[in-house]
Amino acid sequence: MWVSIGLLFLGLYVFYRIVNQGGASLALHFGALWVIMGIPELLPEERQNLAGGLRIIGMVFAASLIVFYLSQLSVFQ
């Protein structure tokens, strides 16, 4: 489920890149985030350590996206 949502966001990025000659970086960032968060769900149970590490990487990436997009608001400039 998570990976399919990520692929949807990545598809939106490609669509906007082709149609508008400029990509919506928000779709690219969130597509990558959903894919990173979905990969641990696809791993077998023997790979739980790797899955935990990928979840932590996903949470750090999500936090950095939130900080990045909040810093772009005019309130903080």
ZIVEN-V26271 format. One record per backbone hydrogen bond with DSSP energy under -1.0 kcal/mol. CO is the residue of the C=O (numbers start at 1). NH is the residue of the N-H. If there is no record, write none. Layout:
BEGIN
co = <CO	CO>
nh = <NH	NH>
END
This chain:
BEGIN
co = <1	2	3	4	5	6	7	8	9	10	11	12	13	14	15	16	16	23	24	25	26	27	28	29	30	31	32	33	34	35	39	44	47	48	49	50	51	52	53	54	55	56	57	58	59	60	61	62	63	64	65	66	67	70	73	74>
nh = <5	6	7	8	9	10	11	12	13	14	15	16	17	18	19	20	22	25	28	29	30	31	32	33	34	35	36	37	38	39	42	47	51	52	53	54	55	56	57	58	59	60	61	62	63	64	65	66	67	68	69	70	71	73	76	77>
END
